[in-house]
Structure formats: structure tokens, C-alpha cells
Amino acid sequence: MLHNPPPKVIHIRFGNLRIKPFYKVITNLWDKVLDVNSNYKLVNVFADRIEGIE
């Protein structure tokens, strides 16, 4: 455990959504989320933006 880097985290912060709207938003954003995730340790995903935090 001491020799491995900590896991990367994707924090989805949409609030309360039904399944269909959630699926629509996450489907549209997922490729961008993966791109941001490759460069940052923490990714906050909102319905209108994506934030990467080191």
C-alpha cells in the first residue's frame, strides 16, 4: 500500500436526478470526464462543468 499511488476519484455531483436524465447527462460527458481523469487525481463532475483537482 505504501508503494502504490492513491486511487483516482470521479465525484459525480448532479443532485437528485431520475435515471433517464442522469444517463443522458453522463453519456454526453463521459468522454470528457475520462480525458480530465487522465491528468488529475480528483474529478468533480457537475451537469454543466467538469473540474479537475490535483
C-alpha positions as CSV (number, residue, x, y, z in Angstrom):
1,M,0.0,0.0,0.0
2,L,2.9,2.4,0.7
3,H,4.4,1.9,-2.8
4,N,1.3,2.4,-4.9
5,P,-0.2,5.8,-5.8
6,P,-3.6,6.6,-4.3
7,P,-6.6,5.8,-6.5
8,K,-8.1,8.4,-8.7
9,V,-11.6,9.6,-7.8
10,I,-14.5,10.7,-10.1
11,H,-17.1,12.5,-7.9
12,I,-20.4,12.8,-9.7
13,R,-22.3,15.8,-8.3
14,F,-25.6,16.1,-10.1
15,G,-28.0,16.2,-7.2
16,N,-31.2,14.3,-7.5
17,L,-31.9,13.1,-11.0
18,R,-34.1,10.3,-12.4
19,I,-32.4,7.5,-14.3
20,K,-33.1,8.8,-17.8
21,P,-31.8,12.4,-17.3
22,F,-28.8,11.0,-15.3
23,Y,-28.0,8.6,-18.2
24,K,-28.3,11.4,-20.8
25,V,-26.0,13.8,-18.9
26,I,-23.4,11.2,-18.0
27,T,-23.4,9.8,-21.6
28,N,-22.7,13.2,-23.0
29,L,-19.9,14.0,-20.5
30,W,-18.2,10.6,-20.1
31,D,-15.5,11.0,-22.8
32,K,-14.6,14.4,-21.4
33,V,-14.5,13.0,-17.8
34,L,-12.1,10.3,-18.9
35,D,-9.8,12.9,-20.6
36,V,-9.7,15.1,-17.4
37,N,-9.2,12.0,-15.2
38,S,-6.0,11.1,-17.1
39,N,-4.4,14.4,-15.9
40,Y,-5.9,14.9,-12.4
41,K,-6.3,12.8,-9.2
42,L,-9.8,14.1,-8.4
43,V,-12.5,15.0,-11.0
44,N,-15.7,16.7,-9.9
45,V,-18.5,16.2,-12.5
46,F,-21.4,18.7,-12.5
47,A,-24.2,18.8,-15.0
48,D,-22.8,22.0,-16.5
49,R,-19.0,21.6,-16.0
50,I,-16.1,19.3,-15.1
51,E,-13.4,20.3,-12.6
52,G,-10.0,18.6,-12.3
53,I,-8.1,18.9,-9.0
54,E,-4.6,17.7,-8.4
